[in-house]
C-alpha cells in the first residue's frame, strides 16, 4: 500500500533545518508530515522519566515497544500528557542520539514510521527516512550545513524561547552527535545513493522550500 503513496524524504544531521522545511513542503503540497525525530525524542523522554538507564539496550527496547503517542492538532500526547515542548528540551536532545543507536528501539519505532504514509502523500524527515524507512521514495533529499551554522540556528531558537544557551557548547554537542549518528552500526546517518544533497548553510527557508518543490515537480 505505501509503495503507491507519494513520499518525499528529508534526512540530515541535527539542526539542519529539515523539520522546518519538511513541514513547509507538506503544507504546500497538502501532504501529511512525519517528524520521525519526534518519535525518538518521545522514546528518550519516556526513558528518562521512567529512570531507564541509557546504556541498557534491553530496557530501552522494552520501553519503546510500549509507546503509543498521539499526534493531534499540532500537539504530541504521551500517556495523555502534552509533551510537545518537553521533547525539545536540551536534555532530551542530548540524550536522543544515545537512545537512537539501539537496534531494538529503532525496530520498535519502524512500524509507527511506515504507517505514517497515507494518501494523498507524506513528507518525512529524520536520519534514515530515505535509506531505511522509505527507500523507494521518488524524492530523497539530504540536507546539511556546517556544525557552526547549525549551532547558531539552535542558539537563536533557544534564546527565542527564553532559554540560556552557550554557542560553543552547542557546536561541540552537534559535532559529537554527528559523529555518533554517522558511526552507529544500525542505520548510520548518510545520504541515500539516489538522494539529492543540499547544503543549506547559505540558504534561507523559502529558498530551500522552493528548491525541494522544484525537485518534486521533476521527480513526479
N, CA, C and O of each residue as an XYZ file, in Angstrom:
880
protein
N       0.822     -1.201      0.000
C       0.000      0.000      0.000
C       0.860      1.257      0.000
O       0.618      2.168     -0.792
N       1.889      1.323      0.900
C       2.685      2.532      0.999
C       3.495      2.790     -0.266
O       3.874      3.932     -0.526
N       3.772      1.738     -1.071
C       4.540      1.931     -2.291
C       3.794      2.822     -3.276
O       4.419      3.460     -4.124
N       2.467      2.875     -3.178
C       1.670      3.673     -4.105
C       1.375      5.065     -3.560
O       0.710      5.861     -4.223
N       1.851      5.361     -2.386
C       1.635      6.668     -1.778
C       2.872      7.530     -2.016
O       3.981      7.109     -1.687
N       2.707      8.733     -2.583
C       3.863      9.599     -2.826
C       4.565      9.953     -1.510
O       3.927     10.378     -0.547
N       5.880      9.770     -1.488
C       6.657     10.072     -0.286
C       7.886     10.896     -0.661
O       8.597     10.582     -1.615
N       8.118     11.947      0.103
C       9.335     12.748     -0.002
C      10.075     12.588      1.315
O       9.487     12.781      2.378
N      11.357     12.236      1.263
C      12.128     12.115      2.496
C      13.158     13.231      2.581
O      13.796     13.585      1.590
N      13.308     13.774      3.772
C      14.332     14.783      4.041
C      15.147     14.309      5.238
O      14.682     14.342      6.377
N      16.355     13.875      4.964
C      17.249     13.425      6.023
C      18.360     14.442      6.216
O      18.596     15.306      5.371
N      19.042     14.315      7.362
C      20.165     15.196      7.622
C      20.523     15.219      9.079
O      19.791     14.680      9.909
N      21.647     15.841      9.408
C      22.098     15.902     10.791
C      21.229     16.818     11.644
O      20.364     17.526     11.128
N      21.464     16.797     12.941
C      20.702     17.621     13.880
C      20.815     19.097     13.528
O      21.885     19.587     13.165
N      19.682     19.797     13.642
C      19.623     21.248     13.426
C      19.949     21.673     12.005
O      20.373     22.807     11.778
N      19.754     20.770     11.039
C      19.997     21.129      9.639
C      18.797     21.842      9.027
O      18.860     22.294      7.883
N      17.704     21.945      9.781
C      16.520     22.640      9.297
C      15.545     21.748      8.570
O      14.572     22.234      7.993
N      15.790     20.442      8.589
C      14.948     19.536      7.810
C      13.506     19.508      8.297
O      12.588     19.342      7.494
N      13.292     19.670      9.611
C      11.931     19.658     10.137
C      11.115     20.826      9.634
O       9.973     20.662      9.203
N      11.706     22.008      9.690
C      11.024     23.215      9.209
C      10.706     23.100      7.730
O       9.601     23.428      7.298
N      11.667     22.637      6.961
C      11.473     22.515      5.515
C      10.432     21.448      5.202
O       9.553     21.665      4.368
N      10.524     20.300      5.862
C       9.570     19.213      5.605
C       8.142     19.667      5.899
O       7.219     19.356      5.146
N       7.967     20.397      6.984
C       6.630     20.856      7.338
C       6.098     21.850      6.312
O       4.925     21.794      5.944
N       6.952     22.755      5.851
C       6.541     23.742      4.837
C       6.202     23.061      3.516
O       5.219     23.417      2.865
N       7.009     22.086      3.120
C       6.757     21.367      1.868
C       5.459     20.581      1.963
O       4.679     20.552      1.011
N       5.224     19.949      3.096
C       3.984     19.195      3.295
C       2.772     20.118      3.196
O       1.764     19.762      2.586
N       2.872     21.289      3.788
C       1.770     22.250      3.726
C       1.515     22.696      2.290
O       0.366     22.815      1.863
N       2.594     22.941      1.549
C       2.465     23.400      0.169
C       1.799     22.360     -0.720
O       1.059     22.701     -1.643
N       2.068     21.086     -0.436
C       1.536     20.000     -1.268
C       0.246     19.404     -0.729
O      -0.415     18.628     -1.420
N      -0.119     19.757      0.499
C      -1.292     19.152      1.121
C      -1.033     17.733      1.574
O      -1.960     16.931      1.695
N       0.246     17.419      1.828
C       0.646     16.077      2.266
C       0.663     15.995      3.791
O       0.641     17.017      4.477
N       0.701     14.778      4.309
C       0.909     14.560      5.733
C       2.388     14.799      6.035
O       3.231     14.758      5.139
N       2.685     15.047      7.305
C       4.056     15.316      7.712
C       4.454     14.380      8.842
O       3.720     14.229      9.819
N       5.627     13.747      8.707
C       6.154     12.878      9.754
C       7.467     13.440     10.276
O       8.450     13.546      9.543
N       7.467     13.796     11.544
C       8.697     14.192     12.232
C       9.201     12.949     12.943
O       8.875     12.718     14.108
N       9.998     12.149     12.245
C      10.441     10.885     12.836
C      11.321     11.114     14.052
O      11.358     10.295     14.970
N      12.033     12.243     14.049
C      12.868     12.549     15.196
C      12.053     12.700     16.465
O      12.535     12.414     17.561
N      10.789     13.161     16.311
C       9.931     13.314     17.483
C       9.694     11.969     18.153
O       9.593     11.895     19.378
N       9.604     10.904     17.357
C       9.386      9.577     17.928
C      10.574      9.160     18.802
O      10.389      8.596     19.881
N      11.779      9.438     18.336
C      12.958      9.098     19.129
C      13.066      9.998     20.360
O      13.526      9.571     21.419
N      12.637     11.241     20.204
C      12.619     12.139     21.354
C      11.590     11.666     22.385
O      11.828     11.732     23.591
N      10.451     11.190     21.894
C       9.416     10.668     22.800
C       9.953      9.449     23.547
O       9.766      9.322     24.757
N      10.623      8.554     22.816
C      11.204      7.367     23.445
C      12.237      7.761     24.490
O      12.338      7.136     25.546
N      13.004      8.804     24.185
C      14.030      9.270     25.114
C      13.411      9.909     26.350
O      13.806      9.604     27.475
N      12.445     10.791     26.143
C      11.769     11.427     27.275
C      11.129     10.380     28.173
O      11.226     10.457     29.398
N      10.483      9.413     27.566
C       9.838      8.343     28.318
C      10.858      7.573     29.162
O      10.611      7.266     30.329
N      12.006      7.268     28.551
C      13.054      6.532     29.268
C      13.612      7.352     30.423
O      13.813      6.829     31.519
N      13.860      8.630     30.181
C      14.404      9.492     31.228
C      13.427      9.614     32.397
O      13.826      9.553     33.560
N      12.155      9.785     32.079
C      11.155      9.950     33.129
C      10.959      8.672     33.941
O      10.636      8.721     35.128
N      11.156      7.534     33.290
C      10.953      6.264     33.991
C      12.242      5.699     34.572
O      12.270      4.591     35.107
N      13.305      6.483     34.456
C      14.561      6.064     35.046
C      15.236      4.905     34.358
O      16.001      4.168     34.979
N      14.957      4.736     33.066
C      15.595      3.645     32.309
C      17.031      4.054     31.989
O      17.237      5.105     31.383
N      18.023      3.264     32.372
C      19.417      3.602     32.072
C      19.646      3.675     30.560
O      19.212      2.789     29.824
N      20.317      4.714     30.103
C      20.523      4.889     28.672
C      21.534      3.907     28.086
O      21.721      3.854     26.871
N      22.186      3.128     28.954
C      23.106      2.107     28.452
C      22.522      0.700     28.561
O      23.228     -0.291     28.375
N      21.213      0.623     28.867
C      20.536     -0.670     28.989
C      19.649     -0.870     27.763
O      18.482     -0.478     27.755
N      20.222     -1.490     26.722
C      19.517     -1.645     25.450
C      18.214     -2.418     25.598
O      17.211     -2.056     24.983
N      18.213     -3.470     26.397
C      17.009     -4.295     26.555
C      15.889     -3.495     27.206
O      14.735     -3.583     26.786
N      16.225     -2.716     28.227
C      15.209     -1.916     28.918
C      14.692     -0.788     28.035
O      13.500     -0.480     28.049
N      15.584     -0.176     27.269
C      15.167      0.886     26.347
C      14.228      0.329     25.279
O      13.234      0.960     24.919
N      14.558     -0.866     24.778
C      13.715     -1.503     23.764
C      12.344     -1.825     24.325
O      11.330     -1.562     23.679
N      12.305     -2.392     25.519
C      11.032     -2.756     26.146
C      10.164     -1.519     26.356
O       8.952     -1.566     26.148
N      10.779     -0.425     26.765
C      10.023      0.808     26.982
C       9.487      1.359     25.664
O       8.351      1.829     25.602
N      10.306      1.303     24.606
C       9.895      1.822     23.300
C       8.743      1.012     22.716
O       7.875      1.559     22.036
N       8.737     -0.289     22.983
C       7.688     -1.158     22.441
C       6.322     -0.847     23.048
O       5.296     -1.237     22.490
N       6.298     -0.160     24.169
C       5.032      0.165     24.828
C       4.498      1.540     24.444
O       3.406      1.926     24.860
N       5.263      2.271     23.658
C       4.864      3.634     23.324
C       3.628      3.671     22.421
O       3.488      2.871     21.496
N       2.744      4.616     22.715
C       1.567      4.826     21.870
C       1.280      6.327     21.818
O       0.241      6.776     22.303
N       2.195      7.106     21.232
C       1.999      8.560     21.192
C       0.839      8.940     20.286
O       0.505      8.223     19.343
N       0.238     10.068     20.586
C      -0.872     10.571     19.793
C      -0.472     11.940     19.235
O      -0.082     12.833     19.986
N      -0.570     12.094     17.915
C      -0.283     13.374     17.262
C      -1.624     14.018     16.921
O      -2.387     13.500     16.105
N      -1.895     15.145     17.554
C      -3.235     15.712     17.468
C      -3.174     17.235     17.436
O      -2.715     17.868     18.387
N      -3.640     17.815     16.338
C      -3.721     19.267     16.244
C      -2.418     19.984     16.509
O      -2.402     21.035     17.150
N      -1.313     19.418     16.016
C      -0.024     20.047     16.231
C       0.591     19.731     17.586
O       1.692     20.194     17.884
N      -0.093     18.960     18.403
C       0.425     18.581     19.722
C       0.815     17.111     19.730
O       0.316     16.317     18.933
N       1.709     16.763     20.638
C       2.112     15.372     20.824
C       1.730     14.959     22.232
O       2.169     15.566     23.209
N       0.911     13.924     22.330
C       0.455     13.449     23.628
C       1.098     12.108     23.946
O       1.148     11.215     23.100
N       1.585     11.978     25.163
C       2.168     10.734     25.642
C       1.488     10.371     26.956
O       1.610     11.077     27.957
N       0.774      9.261     26.928
C       0.002      8.831     28.095
C      -0.915      9.957     28.572
O      -1.086     10.180     29.770
N      -1.497     10.657     27.601
C      -2.461     11.712     27.899
C      -1.863     13.063     28.204
O      -2.601     14.036     28.364
N      -0.537     13.156     28.292
C       0.126     14.420     28.625
C       0.698     15.074     27.375
O       1.276     14.397     26.525
N       0.535     16.390     27.264
C       1.100     17.136     26.152
C       2.612     17.274     26.378
O       3.051     17.967     27.295
N       3.393     16.609     25.533
C       4.854     16.639     25.683
C       5.520     17.362     24.513
O       6.719     17.205     24.279
N       4.740     18.151     23.787
C       5.243     18.839     22.599
C       6.485     19.661     22.900
O       7.448     19.646     22.133
N       6.461     20.377     24.014
C       7.602     21.212     24.392
C       8.670     20.403     25.111
O       9.864     20.611     24.893
N       8.244     19.483     25.964
C       9.188     18.709     26.776
C      10.182     17.924     25.934
O      11.344     17.798     26.320
N       9.752     17.391     24.787
C      10.668     16.577     23.976
C      11.715     17.426     23.260
O      12.661     16.886     22.686
N      11.554     18.756     23.290
C      12.502     19.651     22.620
C      13.529     20.227     23.584
O      14.358     21.042     23.178
N      13.494     19.830     24.832
C      14.461     20.352     25.797
C      15.865     19.895     25.415
O      16.026     18.880     24.739
N      16.878     20.640     25.845
C      18.251     20.279     25.514
C      18.643     18.952     26.149
O      19.432     18.197     25.581
N      18.088     18.665     27.336
C      18.390     17.401     27.994
C      17.952     16.217     27.155
O      18.687     15.241     27.005
N      16.746     16.310     26.608
C      16.239     15.247     25.744
C      17.024     15.214     24.438
O      17.363     14.142     23.936
N      17.309     16.386     23.894
C      18.056     16.454     22.637
C      19.415     15.778     22.762
O      19.832     15.037     21.871
N      20.101     16.036     23.866
C      21.434     15.482     24.050
C      21.404     13.965     24.221
O      22.335     13.272     23.810
N      20.331     13.451     24.830
C      20.248     12.009     25.105
C      19.677     11.205     23.946
O      19.877      9.993     23.875
N      18.972     11.867     23.042
C      18.265     11.139     21.989
C      19.191     10.322     21.097
O      18.853      9.200     20.719
N      20.353     10.869     20.755
C      21.243     10.124     19.861
C      21.776      8.858     20.531
O      22.179      7.918     19.846
N      21.780      8.829     21.866
C      22.208      7.617     22.576
C      21.104      6.557     22.514
O      21.390      5.365     22.400
N      19.864      6.988     22.586
C      18.736      6.056     22.512
C      18.551      5.564     21.083
O      18.222      4.398     20.859
N      18.762      6.452     20.119
C      18.503      6.119     18.716
C      19.458      5.083     18.145
O      19.168      4.487     17.108
N      20.597      4.855     18.803
C      21.540      3.866     18.274
C      21.146      2.440     18.656
O      21.743      1.486     18.158
N      20.160      2.281     19.523
C      19.766      0.948     19.995
C      18.908      0.263     18.926
O      17.823      0.756     18.619
N      19.353     -0.844     18.355
C      18.598     -1.516     17.281
C      17.164     -1.859     17.675
O      16.249     -1.722     16.863
N      16.961     -2.302     18.911
C      15.616     -2.658     19.349
C      14.667     -1.476     19.380
O      13.482     -1.612     19.077
N      15.190     -0.319     19.747
C      14.374      0.900     19.753
C      13.995      1.264     18.325
O      12.842      1.600     18.053
N      14.954      1.198     17.417
C      14.687      1.529     16.015
C      13.645      0.581     15.431
O      12.773      1.004     14.672
N      13.737     -0.706     15.785
C      12.769     -1.682     15.289
C      11.379     -1.395     15.854
O      10.381     -1.531     15.146
N      11.313     -1.004     17.110
C      10.022     -0.724     17.744
C       9.327      0.469     17.102
O       8.100      0.507     17.016
N      10.117      1.449     16.650
C       9.526      2.664     16.081
C       9.338      2.580     14.565
O       8.696      3.441     13.964
N       9.907      1.532     13.952
C       9.842      1.403     12.489
C       8.395      1.350     11.993
O       8.041      2.048     11.043
N       7.565      0.531     12.625
C       6.180      0.381     12.177
C       5.420      1.689     12.298
O       4.618      2.018     11.423
N       5.655      2.443     13.364
C       4.980      3.730     13.541
C       5.331      4.672     12.391
O       4.485      5.428     11.915
N       6.577      4.618     11.954
C       7.005      5.482     10.856
C       6.396      5.039      9.528
O       5.897      5.868      8.767
N       6.434      3.736      9.246
C       5.873      3.244      7.985
C       4.382      3.552      7.885
O       3.884      3.897      6.813
N       3.678      3.428      8.997
C       2.233      3.642      8.995
C       1.843      5.103      8.814
O       0.667      5.416      8.632
N       2.817      5.990      8.864
C       2.523      7.413      8.676
C       2.255      7.738      7.214
O       1.704      8.795      6.907
N       2.635      6.848      6.315
C       2.409      7.076      4.883
C       0.937      6.866      4.556
O       0.444      5.739      4.539
N       0.254      7.960      4.298
C      -1.173      7.919      3.982
C      -1.442      8.871      2.821
O      -0.705      9.833      2.602
N      -2.508      8.585      2.085
C      -2.890      9.472      0.985
C      -3.299     10.823      1.543
O      -3.854     10.887      2.640
N      -3.035     11.923      0.809
C      -2.530     11.971     -0.570
C      -1.012     11.840     -0.696
O      -0.504     11.702     -1.809
N      -0.278     11.879      0.416
C       1.171     11.743      0.343
C       1.788     12.079      1.679
O       1.101     12.493      2.612
N       3.107     11.895      1.763
C       3.817     12.110      3.022
C       5.165     12.785      2.771
O       5.876     12.461      1.820
N       5.491     13.728      3.646
C       6.836     14.289      3.704
C       7.410     13.862      5.051
O       6.874     14.224      6.098
N       8.492     13.097      5.029
C       9.060     12.546      6.257
C      10.473     13.055      6.463
O      11.300     12.995      5.554
N      10.749     13.557      7.657
C      12.114     13.992      7.936
C      12.730     13.160      9.039
O      12.028     12.672      9.925
N      14.063     12.994      8.986
C      14.741     12.203     10.000
C      16.188     11.969      9.653
O      16.840     12.807      9.030
N      16.687     10.806     10.069
C      18.078     10.441      9.808
C      18.173      9.325      8.768
O      19.149      9.245      8.022
N      17.151      8.461      8.724
C      17.228      7.294      7.824
C      15.932      7.079      7.050
O      15.600      5.950      6.689
N      15.203      8.160      6.797
C      13.936      8.022      6.075
C      14.165      7.517      4.660
O      13.422      6.662      4.178
N      15.197      8.044      3.984
C      15.451      7.648      2.602
C      16.253      6.378      2.464
O      16.159      5.697      1.443
N      17.048      6.040      3.479
C      17.909      4.859      3.392
C      17.261      3.600      3.942
O      17.556      2.503      3.469
N      16.372      3.736      4.946
C      15.820      2.569      5.618
C      14.299      2.499      5.570
O      13.733      1.486      5.161
N      13.642      3.573      5.987
C      12.188      3.511      6.171
C      11.435      3.601      4.847
O      10.503      2.832      4.611
N      11.834      4.540      3.980
C      11.154      4.710      2.688
C      12.188      4.697      1.551
O      12.363      5.702      0.863
N      12.866      3.572      1.355
C      13.926      3.517      0.336
C      13.421      3.670     -1.087
O      14.207      3.952     -1.991
N      12.111      3.488     -1.304
C      11.556      3.616     -2.658
C      10.920      4.981     -2.908
O      10.267      5.177     -3.934
N      11.098      5.912     -1.998
C      10.526      7.255     -2.183
C      11.042      7.871     -3.483
O      12.236      7.782     -3.768
N      10.172      8.489     -4.274
C      10.612      9.064     -5.544
C      11.524     10.278     -5.401
O      12.265     10.611     -6.325
N      11.471     10.948     -4.234
C      12.381     12.069     -3.996
C      12.982     11.938     -2.605
O      12.270     11.905     -1.601
N      14.299     11.866     -2.566
C      15.028     11.833     -1.305
C      15.981     13.022     -1.283
O      16.749     13.234     -2.221
N      15.923     13.784     -0.214
C      16.792     14.950     -0.060
C      17.619     14.766      1.201
O      17.097     14.373      2.244
N      18.900     15.049      1.103
C      19.772     15.014      2.274
C      20.244     16.437      2.525
O      21.034     16.986      1.756
N      19.747     17.033      3.618
C      20.068     18.413      3.957
C      21.236     18.460      4.923
O      21.310     17.669      5.863
N      22.138     19.385      4.688
C      23.270     19.522      5.585
C      23.658     20.992      5.707
O      23.183     21.840      4.952
N      24.514     21.270      6.656
C      25.081     22.605      6.881
C      26.226     22.386      7.861
O      26.286     21.359      8.536
N      27.118     23.339      7.934
C      28.243     23.190      8.854
C      27.738     23.145     10.294
O      26.671     23.673     10.606
N      28.524     22.502     11.170
C      28.135     22.411     12.573
C      27.971     23.796     13.187
O      27.079     24.013     14.007
N      28.821     24.720     12.795
C      28.750     26.079     13.355
C      27.452     26.766     12.951
O      26.796     27.386     13.788
N      27.078     26.666     11.692
C      25.829     27.280     11.227
C      24.636     26.654     11.939
O      23.712     27.356     12.351
N      24.660     25.334     12.081
C      23.554     24.653     12.761
C      23.490     25.033     14.230
O      22.405     25.166     14.795
N      24.653     25.209     14.850
C      24.688     25.627     16.254
C      24.116     27.039     16.410
O      23.401     27.323     17.371
N      24.431     27.906     15.470
C      23.900     29.274     15.523
C      22.379     29.274     15.391
O      21.692     30.056     16.048
N      21.859     28.395     14.539
C      20.408     28.287     14.378
C      19.763     27.790     15.665
O      18.746     28.325     16.107
N      20.362     26.764     16.262
C      19.828     26.216     17.508
C      19.920     27.256     18.626
O      19.011     27.371     19.448
N      21.014     28.007     18.654
C      21.214     29.053     19.661
C      20.091     30.089     19.593
O      19.530     30.477     20.618
N      19.771     30.531     18.380
C      18.705     31.515     18.208
C      17.352     30.958     18.645
O      16.543     31.673     19.235
N      17.110     29.680     18.353
C      15.851     29.050     18.774
C      15.732     29.033     20.290
O      14.683     29.376     20.836
N      16.793     28.639     20.969
C      16.767     28.540     22.426
C      16.615     29.914     23.071
O      15.829     30.080     24.004
N      17.360     30.891     22.581
C      17.260     32.244     23.123
C      15.858     32.793     22.893
O      15.296     33.483     23.744
N      15.297     32.469     21.709
C      13.941     32.920     21.387
C      12.893     32.329     22.304
O      11.832     32.921     22.503
N      13.186     31.149     22.872
C      12.261     30.518     23.808
C      12.534     30.932     25.250
O      11.901     30.439     26.183
N      13.488     31.846     25.414
C      13.794     32.318     26.755
C      14.723     31.412     27.526
O      14.850     31.548     28.743
N      15.385     30.475     26.832
C      16.305     29.559     27.491
C      17.737     30.074     27.363
O      18.053     30.831     26.446
N      18.592     29.658     28.284
C      20.000     30.031     28.200
C      20.701     29.071     27.245
O      20.292     27.919     27.101
N      21.755     29.550     26.595
C      22.472     28.712     25.637
C      23.908     29.180     25.508
O      24.211     30.361     25.677
N      24.782     28.241     25.208
C      26.206     28.513     25.007
C      26.549     28.061     23.596
O      26.507     26.869     23.292
N      26.887     29.006     22.742
C      27.126     28.696     21.334
C      28.268     27.702     21.146
O      28.163     26.787     20.329
N      29.339     27.870     21.882
C      30.472     26.959     21.734
C      30.097     25.544     22.167
O      30.466     24.567     21.515
N      29.355     25.443     23.278
C      28.928     24.131     23.766
C      27.974     23.479     22.777
O      28.042     22.269     22.557
N      27.086     24.267     22.178
C      26.159     23.733     21.186
C      26.913     23.197     19.975
O      26.569     22.147     19.433
N      27.944     23.928     19.555
C      28.738     23.484     18.408
C      29.417     22.157     18.700
O      29.384     21.239     17.880
N      30.040     22.059     19.887
C      30.700     20.802     20.268
C      29.696     19.660     20.360
O      29.988     18.536     19.950
N      28.507     19.949     20.904
C      27.478     18.916     21.051
C      27.017     18.408     19.687
O      26.846     17.203     19.501
N      26.815     19.315     18.732
C      26.381     18.906     17.398
C      27.463     18.083     16.698
O      27.158     17.111     16.008
N      28.714     18.471     16.876
C      29.809     17.702     16.270
C      29.856     16.284     16.843
O      30.095     15.322     16.113
N      29.630     16.162     18.146
C      29.632     14.853     18.783
C      28.437     14.031     18.311
O      28.569     12.835     18.051
N      27.274     14.669     18.201
C      26.090     13.946     17.711
C      26.286     13.489     16.273
O      25.893     12.379     15.913
N      26.888     14.335     15.456
C      27.178     13.950     14.073
C      28.056     12.700     14.046
O      27.831     11.776     13.264
N      29.068     12.697     14.926
C      29.986     11.558     14.973
C      29.236     10.282     15.364
O      29.408      9.242     14.730
N      28.398     10.362     16.416
C      27.656      9.181     16.855
C      26.680      8.716     15.787
O      26.570      7.519     15.521
N      25.967      9.661     15.172
C      24.958      9.301     14.176
C      25.588      8.662     12.938
O      25.030      7.722     12.371
N      26.738      9.165     12.523
C      27.361      8.663     11.290
C      28.119      7.360     11.511
O      28.349      6.607     10.564
N      28.509      7.088     12.758
C      29.312      5.890     13.027
C      28.520      4.755     13.658
O      29.075      3.681     13.890
N      27.236      4.961     13.944
C      26.473      3.895     14.597
C      26.333      2.696     13.652
O      26.322      2.848     12.431
N      26.229      1.517     14.238
C      26.169      0.294     13.450
C      24.845      0.136     12.718
O      24.807     -0.380     11.601
N      23.755      0.581     13.346
C      22.423      0.439     12.755
C      21.987      1.743     12.101
O      21.944      2.783     12.757
N      21.665      1.692     10.816
C      21.155      2.845     10.066
C      21.979      4.104     10.296
O      21.443      5.098     10.785
N      23.257      4.093      9.962
C      24.079      5.287     10.157
C      23.592      6.447      9.297
O      23.005      6.249      8.233
N      23.844      7.650      9.774
C      23.434      8.846      9.046
C      24.285      8.996      7.789
O      25.500      9.179      7.868
N      23.641      8.918      6.636
C      24.322      9.094      5.353
C      23.271      9.334      4.292
O      22.120      8.935      4.465
N      23.641      9.980      3.192
C      22.672     10.177      2.118
C      22.350      8.856      1.430
O      23.222      7.997      1.297
N      21.112      8.691      0.994
C      20.778      7.548      0.153
C      21.552      7.704     -1.155
O      21.920      8.815     -1.538
N      21.794      6.594     -1.827
C      22.594      6.640     -3.054
C      21.974      7.558     -4.108
O      22.686      8.184     -4.893
N      20.639      7.632     -4.119
C      19.965      8.468     -5.115
C      19.419      9.756     -4.514
O      18.536     10.385     -5.096
N      19.939     10.155     -3.351
C      19.462     11.382     -2.709
C      20.087     12.612     -3.355
O      21.203     12.565     -3.874
N      19.355     13.692     -3.312
C      19.874     14.989     -3.733
C      20.412     15.685     -2.484
O      19.665     15.946     -1.542
N      21.697     15.980     -2.483
C      22.331     16.594     -1.319
C      22.220     18.114     -1.427
O      22.542     18.699     -2.461
N      21.763     18.738     -0.349
C      21.519     20.178     -0.353
C      22.179     20.814      0.867
O      21.758     20.580      2.000
N      23.206     21.613      0.633
C      23.878     22.340      1.703
C      23.141     23.663      1.902
O      23.129     24.518      1.017
N      22.534     23.820      3.063
C      21.690     24.990      3.327
C      22.413     26.079      4.121
O      21.776     27.012      4.612
N      23.729     25.967      4.250
C      24.486     26.918      5.073
C      24.229     28.366      4.676
O      24.147     29.246      5.533
N      24.102     28.611      3.375
C      23.935     29.980      2.886
C      22.545     30.219      2.307
O      22.345     31.172      1.554
N      21.574     29.356      2.653
C      20.239     29.466      2.081
C      19.201     29.826      3.142
O      19.323     29.439      4.305
N      18.180     30.572      2.725
C      17.065     30.885      3.597
C      15.993     29.817      3.479
O      16.038     28.982      2.576
N      15.025     29.844      4.395
C      13.976     28.828      4.435
C      13.186     28.781      3.133
O      13.005     27.708      2.558
N      12.717     29.927      2.667
C      11.888     29.946      1.463
C      12.655     29.438      0.244
O      12.092     28.766     -0.620
N      13.933     29.764      0.185
C      14.764     29.311     -0.930
C      14.884     27.789     -0.938
O      14.843     27.161     -1.996
N      15.032     27.207      0.239
C      15.153     25.752      0.343
C      13.829     25.087     -0.019
O      13.810     24.094     -0.745
N      12.723     25.633      0.487
C      11.400     25.074      0.185
C      11.167     25.068     -1.320
O      10.710     24.067     -1.872
N      11.472     26.166     -1.984
C      11.276     26.255     -3.426
C      12.126     25.216     -4.163
O      11.685     24.631     -5.153
N      13.343     24.995     -3.674
C      14.231     24.020     -4.313
C      13.661     22.610     -4.193
O      13.669     21.848     -5.160
N      13.165     22.264     -3.003
C      12.608     20.926     -2.805
C      11.349     20.740     -3.653
O      11.148     19.677     -4.242
N      10.510     21.759     -3.716
C       9.287     21.669     -4.525
C       9.626     21.541     -6.012
O       8.935     20.835     -6.747
N      10.679     22.217     -6.453
C      11.120     22.103     -7.840
C      11.584     20.679     -8.122
O      11.249     20.101     -9.156
N      12.354     20.122     -7.199
C      12.810     18.725     -7.360
C      11.626     17.765     -7.376
O      11.638     16.771     -8.102
N      10.604     18.060     -6.575
C       9.415     17.184     -6.556
C       8.700     17.237     -7.900
O       8.261     16.205     -8.408
N       8.579     18.415     -8.473
C       7.942     18.536     -9.784
C       8.705     17.713    -10.817
O       8.099     17.101    -11.697
N      10.020     17.699    -10.712
C      10.845     16.951    -11.666
C      10.769     15.450    -11.424
O      10.921     14.653    -12.349
N      10.532     15.073    -10.168
C      10.534     13.640     -9.814
C       9.238     12.936    -10.136
O       9.221     11.717    -10.305
N       8.154     13.678    -10.224
C       6.830     13.051    -10.429
C       6.682     12.518    -11.839
O       5.639     11.963    -12.183
